[in-house]
Amino acid sequence: MQTLFEVRKIEEDDRKEAILGMISDKYCREILEVTMDKPKSAMEISSERKIPISTVYRRLQSLHDNKLLGISGTISADGKKYFLYKSKAKAISTSFNSGTIEIQITPNTLVES
């Protein structure tokens, strides 16, 4: 079975700059990678990738603000909020041609089992 991905082209210059900044940041790339196949909590991301928790939270907020990360949450039996983060991007392609930056995002369409 062949799966076709709808590639989204980013048009807004501000968003292009933000995405370029995030993919140049090693922590943002690690967070996107570790959350690509399965949603993870901030603590799981921090412990798996050895990233300080404060850094994880800052990068999670930035990735979410720029629509590269989805958030789902639940409330535990004792009333604590529990958030899971999942990458919305399977791949990000960039090109620079004659002074123009093009960015294309392939959505992460994996369905959890």
KOLROVO-625904 format. One line per 2 residues: their letters; for each residue x, y, z of N, C-alpha, C, O, CB. Coordinates in pm, 1 decimal. Glycine has a CB too. Layout:
// KOLROVO-625904
a> X,Y,Z,X,Y,Z,X,Y,Z,X,Y,Z,X,Y,Z  ...;
***
This chain:
// KOLROVO-625904
mq> 84.2,-117.2,0.0,0.0,0.0,0.0,89.2,124.2,0.0,185.0,133.4,76.8,-96.1,-0.6,121.9  56.7,217.7,-85.8,134.0,340.3,-95.8,61.4,452.3,-23.2,-59.2,470.4,-40.0,158.7,377.9,-243.0;
tl> 135.5,527.6,57.9,78.5,638.7,132.1,133.4,768.5,75.3,254.4,784.3,59.5,109.3,626.9,283.8  44.3,860.3,45.0,85.6,991.2,-3.2,77.2,1091.1,111.1,-21.8,1094.9,184.1,-1.5,1036.7,-122.8;
fe> 181.0,1171.6,126.0,182.8,1273.5,229.2,154.0,1408.3,165.2,209.1,1441.8,60.3,318.4,1275.1,303.9  68.9,1483.3,228.2,42.8,1618.8,182.0,150.5,1708.7,240.7,156.1,1729.8,361.9,-100.9,1667.3,222.6;
vr> 235.4,1761.0,154.1,343.2,1848.1,198.7,288.5,1989.5,207.3,226.6,2039.6,113.4,466.4,1840.7,102.7  312.3,2053.3,321.8,266.4,2191.3,341.2,382.9,2286.3,319.5,490.9,2269.0,375.9,205.6,2211.1,483.0;
ki> 358.9,2386.0,237.5,460.3,2488.2,211.5,434.6,2606.0,304.2,321.6,2653.8,314.9,458.7,2533.5,61.7  539.3,2652.5,371.2,529.1,2766.1,462.6,548.5,2894.0,381.9,647.7,2908.7,310.5,634.3,2756.0,578.6;
ee> 454.1,2985.6,393.6,457.9,3108.9,315.2,501.6,3231.4,396.2,568.6,3319.2,341.9,322.3,3134.5,255.7  465.2,3239.2,524.7,489.8,3357.8,606.3,638.0,3368.4,642.9,697.7,3273.2,693.0,403.3,3354.3,733.7;
dd> 695.7,3484.9,617.2,837.9,3505.3,644.9,873.0,3489.5,792.9,976.7,3431.9,825.7,879.6,3642.3,597.9  787.5,3540.2,882.9,813.9,3528.0,1026.3,817.0,3381.2,1068.9,902.4,3339.8,1147.2,707.6,3604.4,1107.2;
rk> 723.8,3304.5,1016.8,718.1,3162.1,1051.4,837.8,3087.6,993.3,891.9,2997.6,1057.5,587.0,3099.3,1000.6  879.2,3124.3,872.8,999.0,3062.9,813.4,1120.4,3085.2,903.0,1196.8,2992.4,929.7,1025.8,3120.4,672.2;
ea> 1137.5,3208.9,949.3,1251.6,3240.7,1035.7,1245.9,3159.8,1165.8,1347.6,3108.9,1212.8,1254.8,3391.9,1067.2  1125.4,3148.6,1223.3,1109.8,3073.5,1348.0,1142.9,2926.0,1327.1,1211.5,2865.5,1409.4,966.6,3088.5,1402.3;
il> 1094.6,2868.3,1217.9,1121.0,2726.9,1190.2,1268.8,2703.4,1164.2,1325.3,2605.1,1212.3,1038.3,2679.2,1070.3  1332.1,2792.1,1088.8,1476.3,2778.6,1066.5,1552.9,2781.9,1197.8,1647.8,2705.9,1217.0,1526.8,2889.6,974.1;
gm> 1511.2,2870.7,1288.8,1576.1,2878.1,1419.8,1557.9,2749.5,1499.3,1650.4,2703.2,1566.2,1521.2,2995.7,1499.0  1438.6,2692.4,1491.7,1413.0,2570.1,1568.2,1487.3,2449.0,1512.0,1540.3,2368.2,1588.2,1264.2,2541.3,1571.1;
is> 1491.7,2436.0,1379.9,1561.7,2318.8,1326.2,1713.5,2332.9,1335.9,1786.1,2234.9,1318.8,1521.5,2296.2,1181.0  1761.5,2453.4,1363.0,1904.6,2470.7,1386.1,1940.5,2445.4,1532.9,2058.5,2438.2,1567.1,1948.4,2611.7,1344.5;
dk> 1840.2,2431.8,1619.4,1861.7,2407.8,1762.3,1860.4,2257.8,1790.0,1761.3,2190.6,1761.4,1753.5,2479.8,1847.5  1968.7,2204.9,1845.0,1978.7,2059.6,1864.1,1872.3,2006.0,1958.8,1824.9,1894.0,1939.7,2116.1,2023.3,1917.0;
yc> 1833.2,2083.0,2060.8,1730.8,2035.4,2153.3,1594.1,2026.9,2085.2,1519.3,1932.0,2108.7,1723.0,2127.3,2275.4  1561.6,2123.9,2002.4,1433.9,2118.2,1928.0,1432.1,1997.2,1836.4,1331.2,1927.2,1828.1,1411.8,2247.7,1845.4;
re> 1543.1,1971.6,1767.2,1549.6,1854.7,1678.4,1534.5,1725.3,1757.4,1465.6,1633.3,1713.3,1682.2,1853.3,1600.3  1598.4,1717.8,1873.9,1587.4,1596.9,1955.6,1444.4,1576.1,2003.6,1395.2,1463.3,2004.4,1682.3,1604.4,2075.5;
il> 1377.6,1683.2,2043.3,1238.3,1672.5,2089.7,1148.9,1626.4,1976.2,1064.7,1538.9,1996.0,1188.0,1807.6,2145.7  1165.2,1683.7,1857.2,1084.5,1640.3,1743.0,1110.1,1493.2,1711.3,1017.2,1418.6,1680.4,1114.6,1727.1,1619.6;
ev> 1235.0,1452.6,1718.9,1270.7,1313.2,1688.3,1211.0,1215.3,1789.6,1152.5,1114.0,1751.4,1422.8,1297.4,1684.9  1225.9,1245.5,1917.1,1182.2,1152.3,2020.9,1028.9,1143.9,2030.5,975.7,1045.8,2082.4,1240.4,1194.1,2155.9;
tm> 959.1,1244.7,1981.7,812.2,1244.7,1988.5,746.8,1211.8,1853.9,625.6,1226.5,1838.6,762.9,1380.3,2037.0  825.5,1168.4,1758.4,771.0,1141.8,1625.8,681.6,1018.0,1622.1,576.0,1019.9,1558.9,883.5,1125.7,1526.9;
dk> 722.1,912.6,1688.2,647.2,786.6,1680.9,547.8,766.7,1794.4,449.3,694.3,1780.1,742.6,672.0,1679.6  574.4,831.4,1906.9,491.2,810.4,2025.0,490.5,936.6,2110.3,596.0,995.7,2133.3,541.6,689.5,2107.2;
pk> 373.2,979.2,2157.6,370.6,1096.8,2246.5,449.5,1070.5,2374.6,449.6,959.6,2428.1,225.1,1135.1,2281.3  516.0,1174.7,2421.9,596.9,1163.4,2544.4,569.5,1282.1,2634.9,532.5,1390.3,2589.2,748.4,1155.0,2511.0;
sa> 588.5,1259.5,2764.1,577.7,1368.8,2860.8,709.6,1445.7,2862.7,810.9,1397.5,2811.9,542.4,1314.8,3003.7  707.8,1564.1,2920.7,829.1,1645.3,2932.6,935.7,1570.6,3013.0,1054.2,1576.0,2980.1,797.2,1781.4,2999.1;
me> 893.6,1502.0,3117.1,989.6,1427.3,3200.1,1052.4,1311.7,3121.1,1172.2,1286.2,3133.7,919.9,1372.7,3327.3  972.2,1241.9,3040.1,1026.6,1133.7,2957.2,1128.6,1187.8,2857.7,1235.1,1129.1,2838.6,913.4,1060.7,2882.4;
is> 1095.4,1299.6,2794.8,1186.9,1361.7,2699.0,1317.4,1400.5,2767.7,1426.2,1373.8,2716.7,1121.9,1485.6,2634.0  1304.8,1463.5,2883.6,1421.6,1507.7,2958.7,1511.9,1390.3,2996.6,1633.5,1397.3,2978.6,1378.0,1582.5,3084.0;
se> 1453.3,1283.4,3048.5,1535.3,1170.8,3093.5,1591.2,1089.7,2976.8,1705.0,1043.3,2983.9,1453.7,1080.2,3184.1  1514.3,1071.8,2870.2,1562.3,994.0,2755.9,1675.4,1063.8,2681.4,1769.8,998.8,2636.5,1448.1,966.5,2660.5;
rk> 1666.2,1196.1,2668.0,1764.1,1270.4,2589.2,1864.2,1348.3,2673.2,1951.3,1416.4,2619.1,1693.6,1364.3,2497.9  1852.1,1338.7,2805.4,1944.9,1408.1,2896.3,1946.5,1559.0,2871.3,2052.0,1622.1,2865.6,2086.8,1351.5,2880.5;
ip> 1825.5,1614.7,2856.6,1808.8,1759.2,2837.5,1752.7,1814.8,2967.7,1657.4,1758.0,3021.1,1713.8,1792.2,2714.5  1807.9,1923.5,3020.9,1752.3,1982.4,3143.8,1602.2,2010.7,3126.9,1558.8,2057.3,3021.5,1828.0,2113.6,3180.3;
is> 1524.6,1982.4,3229.9,1379.1,1995.1,3221.2,1334.6,2137.1,3186.6,1237.7,2154.6,3112.9,1315.9,1952.5,3352.0  1403.4,2238.1,3238.3,1365.7,2375.8,3205.9,1385.3,2402.7,3056.1,1305.2,2472.7,2994.3,1448.8,2476.2,3290.2;
tv> 1490.9,2347.5,2999.1,1516.1,2361.7,2855.4,1408.3,2289.7,2776.1,1360.2,2341.2,2675.1,1655.7,2306.8,2818.2  1370.0,2170.5,2821.4,1263.7,2094.7,2754.3,1136.4,2177.4,2749.4,1074.8,2189.0,2643.4,1237.7,1960.2,2826.4;
yr> 1095.5,2235.1,2861.8,971.3,2313.3,2865.4,977.7,2436.1,2773.6,879.4,2468.8,2707.1,941.6,2357.5,3008.8  1091.6,2503.4,2769.8,1104.7,2620.1,2680.4,1093.6,2578.8,2534.5,1024.9,2644.1,2456.0,1238.9,2691.9,2704.1;
rl> 1161.4,2469.8,2498.1,1156.9,2423.5,2358.9,1018.6,2369.3,2323.4,971.5,2390.2,2211.6,1263.4,2315.2,2334.9  953.1,2300.6,2416.1,817.5,2251.3,2390.5,723.8,2367.4,2358.7,643.6,2358.9,2265.7,764.6,2171.7,2511.9;
qs> 733.7,2475.2,2435.1,647.4,2590.7,2412.5,674.5,2652.3,2275.4,581.1,2686.5,2202.8,667.8,2695.5,2523.2  800.0,2666.3,2240.7,836.8,2723.9,2111.7,788.8,2636.5,1995.4,733.9,2687.4,1897.6,988.5,2742.8,2104.0;
lh> 809.4,2506.3,2006.3,764.8,2413.6,1901.6,612.5,2414.7,1888.6,559.5,2410.2,1777.6,814.2,2270.8,1931.9  543.1,2420.6,2000.6,396.7,2424.7,1997.3,347.7,2557.2,1937.9,256.0,2557.5,1855.8,338.8,2405.1,2139.6;
dn> 406.5,2667.4,1977.5,367.1,2798.7,1925.0,380.2,2805.0,1772.8,304.4,2875.7,1706.3,452.0,2908.7,1989.0  476.0,2731.4,1718.7,499.4,2732.0,1574.5,438.7,2610.8,1503.6,475.2,2578.3,1390.6,647.6,2737.3,1547.3;
kl> 346.0,2545.1,1572.1,264.7,2436.8,1514.6,345.6,2316.0,1467.9,306.2,2246.8,1374.0,185.9,2489.8,1398.9  458.6,2291.0,1533.7,538.1,2173.2,1501.8,518.4,2061.6,1603.2,570.4,1951.4,1586.1,684.3,2210.0,1494.2;
lg> 442.8,2090.6,1709.2,424.1,1994.7,1816.8,279.9,2000.9,1864.4,224.9,2109.1,1884.8,521.9,2022.2,1933.4  219.3,1885.0,1881.8,83.3,1877.6,1934.5,87.0,1840.8,2081.7,179.8,1774.5,2128.0,-0.9,1775.5,1855.5;
is> -14.6,1884.3,2154.9,-24.3,1855.4,2298.6,-156.9,1787.0,2324.7,-261.7,1831.1,2277.7,-11.0,1985.5,2384.6  -150.6,1678.0,2400.8,-273.1,1615.5,2450.5,-254.2,1600.3,2600.9,-141.3,1592.8,2649.5,-302.5,1475.5,2379.7;
gt> -362.7,1595.7,2672.9,-348.4,1589.9,2817.8,-459.7,1514.7,2885.3,-568.3,1495.8,2830.4,-341.3,1726.8,2873.7  -430.0,1473.0,3004.7,-527.7,1407.9,3090.1,-508.1,1459.3,3232.3,-407.5,1522.6,3264.4,-514.2,1252.4,3083.5;
is> -605.4,1430.8,3314.9,-594.0,1462.7,3456.9,-595.7,1330.7,3531.4,-687.5,1250.3,3515.6,-709.6,1558.4,3505.7  -493.8,1309.2,3612.4,-482.2,1183.3,3685.5,-586.3,1175.4,3797.4,-654.4,1273.3,3827.8,-340.5,1168.0,3743.5;
ad> -596.9,1058.3,3857.0,-694.1,1035.4,3964.3,-672.0,1129.1,4082.4,-767.2,1165.4,4151.6,-686.9,890.9,4011.6  -546.7,1168.7,4105.9,-518.1,1259.6,4217.5,-526.6,1406.6,4176.4,-487.9,1494.6,4253.3,-379.9,1230.4,4274.1;
gk> -577.2,1433.9,4054.7,-602.6,1570.7,4012.2,-486.9,1641.6,3944.5,-496.0,1761.1,3916.3,-643.1,1648.8,4127.3  -377.6,1569.8,3917.6,-263.2,1632.1,3851.4,-281.8,1629.4,3700.4,-329.9,1531.3,3643.6,-132.3,1561.2,3890.6;
ky> -242.6,1739.0,3637.0,-247.7,1746.1,3491.1,-126.3,1673.3,3434.2,-14.8,1685.7,3485.0,-252.0,1894.5,3441.8  -150.3,1597.9,3328.9,-44.5,1518.9,3265.9,-51.6,1544.6,3115.9,-149.1,1507.1,3050.9,-59.0,1364.9,3298.6;
fl> 51.9,1608.9,3060.4,52.9,1643.9,2919.2,149.4,1555.5,2841.4,257.3,1521.1,2889.7,89.9,1790.6,2901.2  109.0,1519.6,2721.1,192.8,1443.7,2629.6,213.9,1528.2,2504.6,124.7,1600.9,2461.0,128.8,1305.1,2594.8;
yk> 332.8,1516.9,2448.5,371.2,1598.0,2333.1,406.9,1506.0,2217.2,474.9,1404.9,2235.2,490.3,1691.9,2367.7  360.0,1542.4,2097.1,387.5,1461.8,1978.3,421.9,1551.9,1860.6,355.6,1652.8,1836.2,267.0,1372.2,1944.0;
sk> 526.0,1514.0,1788.5,569.0,1590.5,1672.0,460.3,1590.2,1565.1,402.9,1485.8,1534.0,700.2,1533.4,1615.3  432.6,1707.1,1509.4,339.5,1718.1,1397.2,414.2,1709.2,1264.3,351.6,1702.4,1158.5,260.6,1850.0,1405.2;
ak> 547.0,1709.2,1268.9,627.7,1707.0,1146.9,701.6,1574.6,1134.4,770.5,1531.8,1227.0,727.6,1824.1,1145.7  686.9,1510.9,1020.5,763.5,1389.9,990.2,896.4,1428.4,924.6,999.4,1364.5,946.4,682.0,1294.6,897.6;
ai> 891.1,1535.2,843.2,1011.4,1584.2,775.9,995.7,1733.8,749.3,885.0,1783.3,727.9,1037.2,1506.3,642.7  1108.4,1804.5,751.0,1110.8,1946.2,717.8,1220.0,1965.9,613.1,1336.2,1931.9,635.5,1135.8,2035.8,845.4;
st> 1180.6,2021.6,497.5,1275.8,2045.9,389.0,1290.9,2195.7,369.9,1192.8,2270.0,369.7,1229.8,1977.5,256.7  1415.1,2238.7,353.9,1439.9,2380.5,328.9,1528.2,2393.8,205.4,1609.6,2306.7,174.8,1506.3,2448.9,452.4;
sf> 1509.7,2504.8,135.9,1599.0,2535.5,24.5,1615.8,2686.7,16.6,1527.5,2763.3,55.1,1543.8,2478.0,-110.2  1729.5,2726.5,-33.5,1760.6,2867.6,-51.5,1798.3,2884.6,-197.7,1896.5,2826.8,-244.1,1876.3,2916.1,45.3;
ns> 1719.3,2964.9,-271.1,1739.9,2979.2,-413.4,1718.0,3125.1,-453.2,1607.7,3177.6,-437.9,1645.8,2885.5,-492.0  1819.2,3188.7,-502.7,1812.3,3328.2,-548.8,1754.8,3421.3,-442.9,1671.6,3506.9,-472.9,1728.4,3337.4,-675.3;
gt> 1799.2,3404.2,-320.0,1755.6,3491.7,-212.0,1622.2,3454.5,-150.5,1575.5,3523.5,-59.8,1748.1,3629.7,-261.5  1559.8,3347.9,-196.9,1430.1,3305.3,-144.8,1445.8,3176.2,-65.9,1509.6,3081.0,-110.9,1328.2,3286.4,-259.4;
ie> 1386.5,3175.2,52.0,1387.6,3055.8,135.5,1254.2,2985.0,117.9,1148.2,3046.7,129.2,1413.8,3091.0,285.8  1260.1,2855.5,90.3,1139.6,2773.7,82.7,1146.8,2667.9,191.4,1250.0,2603.7,210.7,1123.8,2708.5,-58.2;
iq> 1036.4,2650.5,261.9,1027.4,2548.6,366.3,903.0,2466.2,340.5,794.1,2520.0,320.2,1024.3,2612.2,509.2  920.5,2334.3,341.7,808.7,2243.2,325.5,808.3,2145.7,442.4,912.5,2094.2,482.9,816.6,2168.0,189.8;
it> 688.6,2121.4,495.7,674.4,2030.7,609.1,588.8,1912.1,567.4,478.5,1929.3,515.4,612.3,2103.3,731.5  639.8,1792.3,590.3,562.2,1670.6,569.4,500.7,1635.6,703.4,572.9,1608.8,799.5,650.8,1552.3,512.8;
pn> 366.1,1635.4,711.5,301.0,1607.5,840.3,327.9,1466.7,891.5,343.6,1372.6,813.7,152.0,1628.2,828.0  332.9,1454.4,1021.0,347.4,1325.3,1087.9,208.0,1265.5,1099.4,129.1,1307.1,1184.2,416.4,1339.6,1229.4;
tl> 177.8,1168.8,1015.2,43.4,1112.6,1010.6,35.3,973.9,1072.2,-63.2,903.2,1051.2,-4.8,1107.1,868.7  136.3,933.8,1147.4,133.1,801.2,1208.9,18.4,792.5,1308.4,-2.3,882.0,1390.3,267.0,769.9,1278.4;
ve> -54.5,683.8,1299.4,-166.1,659.2,1390.4,-116.6,565.6,1498.9,-51.2,465.0,1471.4,-290.3,599.0,1315.5  -148.6,600.3,1622.3,-106.2,516.5,1734.9,-191.4,391.2,1740.9,-310.9,393.1,1711.4,-115.2,594.1,1868.1;
s> -126.4,281.6,1780.1,-201.9,155.7,1793.4,-246.1,132.5,1934.6,-310.6,31.7,1963.4,-119.2,38.0,1746.8;
***
